[in-house]
Every structure is written in structure tokens, then in C-alpha cells.
């Protein structure tokens, strides 16, 4: 397969991987378990579950949301980068020095 064909194939694999990552769910919860956030590996929030007791303290709820959502996004980003990097590396032509870009 020529270089252009290989690049087109890699683009299709990246597109398919991004689509698949929409179904990879990441659950993150607060240390006390009162807040749970579910998002995809593409960082789309799917669900937020808040225990009733957190609704009584607005400031605590806001702090908890920020912490849990940021932690979930960090995990999602890591999974996303690993998956897409693997696909891109697999499809790259063997060019000296390119391995350093995917470490």
C-alpha cells in the first residue's frame, strides 16, 4: 500500500477509534462516595449522581463537582491519548526519529 493509502487508512482508523471511545465509560466518584460522574473517553458527561445530603451544602457540592469532574476528565484524556496514539503510530510510515513523537 502506498503512503497516501496508508495515511487514508490511518485516518479512517482514527475516526473509528474516536467513535468507539464514545462508548468507553469512565466512572469517577468523590472520596466519600456522595457524588458520582460518568463520562466517555471523549470527555462527554453522560451522568451525574448526587447524594441528597450534598444538596444541602451548595459550596461543598460545587467543590466536589469540580474535583470529581476534573479527575474524570484527566482519566478520559489519558485513555483517549493512549488509544489515538497507538492507532496513529501503527499507521505511520517508518521514518527515523518519528518514534520519539509517540512516547
Order of alpha helices (4+ residues) and beta strands (2+ residues): alpha-beta-beta-beta-alpha
